[in-house]
Amino acid sequence: MAEFENYIEYELDISHANESSVRVLQDATGVGRCGVGSTVWDAGLVLAKYLDKQTQDGTLSLSGKTVLELGSGTGLVGLALAKLQPACTVILSDKSELVPLLERNISLNCAQRNTTAVYLDWCDPESGSDVGAVDMILVSDGVWASELHAPLAETLGRLAGEHTRVILAFESRNFEEEAMFVALWSQKFRFHDIKPQDQHPVMQSEDIFLFEGQRK
């Protein structure tokens, strides 16, 4: 497609028996029409490989479950999960300008059977109203801008049910601002950090933090 002619392909190895990798088109410069949302970021890689490790360890089973990824960007994390857990339903979501990229990357991975892309803007409370109940919510690098902290916390509070697991990954860039988001999140959620020993042994970083939470 012409709108993606300047994009390049990124490939991430995963351990699924029938699918050895996830491929996504990305704008590595982040300066195009879709901005930095069309770029693969390290926090997404760490989260994707954490889900890979959990699947291989047998500690993650999402058969018949629905997973929503917020701020999907290229869709790398959600598409990795869709391949690792083919019996689950994955919903990728982002602003309207990124939905065509998500749809293109779904096709690139032949993931249409269990993966869809929808418009969901954290700053638009009406968006995502048709998503329905979800069993897990994934967010990677969603706290990079302080003005998004309150909308993200509100969106998580609106979409997460009593038993919804939320897994959040972010690269630390400004500790004080990130602590403000954690304080907002803690108003409605209890959570714990995911220790380095529980993450993928290679794809992890001391600057990237993973948390898992659930509604209080």
ZANUTOR-327132 format. One record per residue (C-alpha): residue number from 1; x, y, z. Coordinates in steps of 0.1 Angstrom, whole numbers. Example, Ala and Ser with C-alpha at 12.3 -4.5 7.8 and 13.67 -1.06 7.14 Angstrom:
<site num="1" X="123" Y="-45" Z="78"/>
<site num="2" X="137" Y="-11" Z="71"/>
***
This chain:
<site num="1" X="0" Y="0" Z="0"/>
<site num="2" X="13" Y="34" Z="-9"/>
<site num="3" X="9" Y="49" Z="26"/>
<site num="4" X="34" Y="24" Z="39"/>
<site num="5" X="59" Y="24" Z="11"/>
<site num="6" X="86" Y="41" Z="33"/>
<site num="7" X="80" Y="18" Z="62"/>
<site num="8" X="105" Y="-10" Z="70"/>
<site num="9" X="98" Y="-44" Z="84"/>
<site num="10" X="107" Y="-54" Z="119"/>
<site num="11" X="108" Y="-90" Z="130"/>
<site num="12" X="107" Y="-105" Z="165"/>
<site num="13" X="115" Y="-141" Z="172"/>
<site num="14" X="89" Y="-160" Z="194"/>
<site num="15" X="89" Y="-195" Z="206"/>
<site num="16" X="55" Y="-207" Z="193"/>
<site num="17" X="58" Y="-242" Z="177"/>
<site num="18" X="41" Y="-231" Z="144"/>
<site num="19" X="51" Y="-195" Z="142"/>
<site num="20" X="88" Y="-185" Z="147"/>
<site num="21" X="84" Y="-148" Z="145"/>
<site num="22" X="61" Y="-117" Z="144"/>
<site num="23" X="66" Y="-92" Z="116"/>
<site num="24" X="54" Y="-56" Z="116"/>
<site num="25" X="58" Y="-26" Z="94"/>
<site num="26" X="71" Y="4" Z="112"/>
<site num="27" X="82" Y="40" Z="106"/>
<site num="28" X="116" Y="37" Z="124"/>
<site num="29" X="120" Y="75" Z="123"/>
<site num="30" X="87" Y="83" Z="140"/>
<site num="31" X="84" Y="115" Z="121"/>
<site num="32" X="57" Y="104" Z="96"/>
<site num="33" X="20" Y="111" Z="97"/>
<site num="34" X="15" Y="85" Z="125"/>
<site num="35" X="43" Y="98" Z="147"/>
<site num="36" X="61" Y="78" Z="173"/>
<site num="37" X="31" Y="54" Z="176"/>
<site num="38" X="43" Y="38" Z="143"/>
<site num="39" X="77" Y="29" Z="158"/>
<site num="40" X="87" Y="-3" Z="176"/>
<site num="41" X="99" Y="6" Z="211"/>
<site num="42" X="120" Y="-14" Z="236"/>
<site num="43" X="93" Y="-17" Z="263"/>
<site num="44" X="71" Y="-34" Z="238"/>
<site num="45" X="98" Y="-59" Z="230"/>
<site num="46" X="103" Y="-67" Z="267"/>
<site num="47" X="66" Y="-72" Z="272"/>
<site num="48" X="62" Y="-94" Z="241"/>
<site num="49" X="91" Y="-116" Z="252"/>
<site num="50" X="77" Y="-118" Z="288"/>
<site num="51" X="45" Y="-131" Z="273"/>
<site num="52" X="66" Y="-155" Z="252"/>
<site num="53" X="84" Y="-168" Z="283"/>
<site num="54" X="51" Y="-172" Z="303"/>
<site num="55" X="36" Y="-192" Z="274"/>
<site num="56" X="66" Y="-215" Z="272"/>
<site num="57" X="67" Y="-219" Z="310"/>
<site num="58" X="30" Y="-229" Z="309"/>
<site num="59" X="21" Y="-201" Z="333"/>
<site num="60" X="-1" Y="-182" Z="309"/>
<site num="61" X="-32" Y="-198" Z="293"/>
<site num="62" X="-57" Y="-175" Z="276"/>
<site num="63" X="-78" Y="-201" Z="257"/>
<site num="64" X="-113" Y="-186" Z="252"/>
<site num="65" X="-102" Y="-153" Z="267"/>
<site num="66" X="-102" Y="-117" Z="252"/>
<site num="67" X="-72" Y="-95" Z="254"/>
<site num="68" X="-72" Y="-58" Z="247"/>
<site num="69" X="-40" Y="-39" Z="239"/>
<site num="70" X="-42" Y="-2" Z="245"/>
<site num="71" X="-20" Y="22" Z="224"/>
<site num="72" X="-10" Y="-7" Z="202"/>
<site num="73" X="11" Y="14" Z="178"/>
<site num="74" X="25" Y="-12" Z="153"/>
<site num="75" X="6" Y="-40" Z="171"/>
<site num="76" X="38" Y="-59" Z="179"/>
<site num="77" X="29" Y="-70" Z="214"/>
<site num="78" X="-7" Y="-80" Z="207"/>
<site num="79" X="3" Y="-98" Z="175"/>
<site num="80" X="29" Y="-118" Z="194"/>
<site num="81" X="3" Y="-128" Z="219"/>
<site num="82" X="-22" Y="-137" Z="192"/>
<site num="83" X="4" Y="-162" Z="178"/>
<site num="84" X="16" Y="-174" Z="212"/>
<site num="85" X="-20" Y="-180" Z="224"/>
<site num="86" X="-40" Y="-188" Z="192"/>
<site num="87" X="-71" Y="-198" Z="211"/>
<site num="88" X="-76" Y="-163" Z="225"/>
<site num="89" X="-91" Y="-132" Z="209"/>
<site num="90" X="-69" Y="-101" Z="207"/>
<site num="91" X="-81" Y="-66" Z="201"/>
<site num="92" X="-55" Y="-40" Z="190"/>
<site num="93" X="-65" Y="-4" Z="196"/>
<site num="94" X="-51" Y="31" Z="190"/>
<site num="95" X="-60" Y="65" Z="175"/>
<site num="96" X="-77" Y="65" Z="142"/>
<site num="97" X="-46" Y="74" Z="121"/>
<site num="98" X="-29" Y="42" Z="134"/>
<site num="99" X="-57" Y="17" Z="127"/>
<site num="100" X="-48" Y="12" Z="90"/>
<site num="101" X="-12" Y="3" Z="101"/>
<site num="102" X="-26" Y="-21" Z="127"/>
<site num="103" X="-48" Y="-37" Z="100"/>
<site num="104" X="-19" Y="-40" Z="77"/>
<site num="105" X="2" Y="-57" Z="103"/>
<site num="106" X="-26" Y="-81" Z="112"/>
<site num="107" X="-27" Y="-91" Z="75"/>
<site num="108" X="11" Y="-94" Z="73"/>
<site num="109" X="9" Y="-120" Z="101"/>
<site num="110" X="-22" Y="-137" Z="88"/>
<site num="111" X="-37" Y="-131" Z="122"/>
<site num="112" X="-72" Y="-121" Z="110"/>
<site num="113" X="-87" Y="-152" Z="126"/>
<site num="114" X="-82" Y="-140" Z="162"/>
<site num="115" X="-71" Y="-104" Z="159"/>
<site num="116" X="-89" Y="-72" Z="151"/>
<site num="117" X="-80" Y="-35" Z="152"/>
<site num="118" X="-103" Y="-8" Z="166"/>
<site num="119" X="-102" Y="30" Z="172"/>
<site num="120" X="-98" Y="38" Z="209"/>
<site num="121" X="-85" Y="71" Z="221"/>
<site num="122" X="-78" Y="75" Z="258"/>
<site num="123" X="-89" Y="112" Z="256"/>
<site num="124" X="-122" Y="102" Z="241"/>
<site num="125" X="-144" Y="85" Z="267"/>
<site num="126" X="-169" Y="75" Z="240"/>
<site num="127" X="-143" Y="55" Z="221"/>
<site num="128" X="-140" Y="18" Z="229"/>
<site num="129" X="-175" Y="16" Z="242"/>
<site num="130" X="-182" Y="-14" Z="220"/>
<site num="131" X="-151" Y="-34" Z="231"/>
<site num="132" X="-170" Y="-53" Z="257"/>
<site num="133" X="-156" Y="-74" Z="286"/>
<site num="134" X="-119" Y="-82" Z="285"/>
<site num="135" X="-99" Y="-107" Z="305"/>
<site num="136" X="-65" Y="-89" Z="301"/>
<site num="137" X="-53" Y="-55" Z="291"/>
<site num="138" X="-18" Y="-48" Z="278"/>
<site num="139" X="0" Y="-14" Z="277"/>
<site num="140" X="35" Y="-8" Z="267"/>
<site num="141" X="52" Y="27" Z="268"/>
<site num="142" X="19" Y="44" Z="276"/>
<site num="143" X="32" Y="67" Z="302"/>
<site num="144" X="59" Y="86" Z="282"/>
<site num="145" X="39" Y="118" Z="282"/>
<site num="146" X="26" Y="132" Z="315"/>
<site num="147" X="-6" Y="146" Z="298"/>
<site num="148" X="-16" Y="111" Z="290"/>
<site num="149" X="-14" Y="98" Z="326"/>
<site num="150" X="-49" Y="108" Z="337"/>
<site num="151" X="-66" Y="97" Z="305"/>
<site num="152" X="-48" Y="63" Z="306"/>
<site num="153" X="-57" Y="57" Z="343"/>
<site num="154" X="-93" Y="66" Z="336"/>
<site num="155" X="-94" Y="43" Z="305"/>
<site num="156" X="-80" Y="14" Z="325"/>
<site num="157" X="-106" Y="21" Z="352"/>
<site num="158" X="-134" Y="22" Z="327"/>
<site num="159" X="-124" Y="-10" Z="307"/>
<site num="160" X="-110" Y="-33" Z="334"/>
<site num="161" X="-135" Y="-55" Z="351"/>
<site num="162" X="-132" Y="-71" Z="386"/>
<site num="163" X="-111" Y="-100" Z="373"/>
<site num="164" X="-93" Y="-83" Z="344"/>
<site num="165" X="-55" Y="-86" Z="346"/>
<site num="166" X="-36" Y="-55" Z="335"/>
<site num="167" X="1" Y="-58" Z="324"/>
<site num="168" X="19" Y="-25" Z="320"/>
<site num="169" X="54" Y="-20" Z="307"/>
<site num="170" X="73" Y="12" Z="304"/>
<site num="171" X="108" Y="26" Z="299"/>
<site num="172" X="117" Y="50" Z="327"/>
<site num="173" X="125" Y="85" Z="313"/>
<site num="174" X="113" Y="107" Z="342"/>
<site num="175" X="109" Y="90" Z="375"/>
<site num="176" X="89" Y="118" Z="392"/>
<site num="177" X="64" Y="119" Z="364"/>
<site num="178" X="61" Y="81" Z="362"/>
<site num="179" X="55" Y="80" Z="400"/>
<site num="180" X="26" Y="104" Z="395"/>
<site num="181" X="10" Y="79" Z="371"/>
<site num="182" X="15" Y="51" Z="395"/>
<site num="183" X="-2" Y="71" Z="422"/>
<site num="184" X="-32" Y="77" Z="399"/>
<site num="185" X="-33" Y="40" Z="389"/>
<site num="186" X="-32" Y="29" Z="426"/>
<site num="187" X="-65" Y="48" Z="433"/>
<site num="188" X="-84" Y="20" Z="417"/>
<site num="189" X="-59" Y="-8" Z="412"/>
<site num="190" X="-37" Y="-30" Z="433"/>
<site num="191" X="-5" Y="-41" Z="415"/>
<site num="192" X="30" Y="-56" Z="419"/>
<site num="193" X="61" Y="-53" Z="399"/>
<site num="194" X="73" Y="-83" Z="377"/>
<site num="195" X="107" Y="-92" Z="389"/>
<site num="196" X="136" Y="-95" Z="364"/>
<site num="197" X="140" Y="-132" Z="372"/>
<site num="198" X="104" Y="-137" Z="360"/>
<site num="199" X="110" Y="-118" Z="327"/>
<site num="200" X="127" Y="-132" Z="296"/>
<site num="201" X="164" Y="-138" Z="305"/>
<site num="202" X="178" Y="-118" Z="276"/>
<site num="203" X="151" Y="-94" Z="266"/>
<site num="204" X="149" Y="-72" Z="297"/>
<site num="205" X="165" Y="-39" Z="309"/>
<site num="206" X="171" Y="-22" Z="342"/>
<site num="207" X="154" Y="9" Z="327"/>
<site num="208" X="122" Y="-10" Z="317"/>
<site num="209" X="96" Y="-19" Z="343"/>
<site num="210" X="68" Y="-43" Z="342"/>
<site num="211" X="38" Y="-43" Z="365"/>
<site num="212" X="7" Y="-64" Z="368"/>
<site num="213" X="-25" Y="-51" Z="384"/>
<site num="214" X="-61" Y="-58" Z="391"/>
<site num="215" X="-90" Y="-37" Z="403"/>
<site num="216" X="-93" Y="-32" Z="441"/>
***
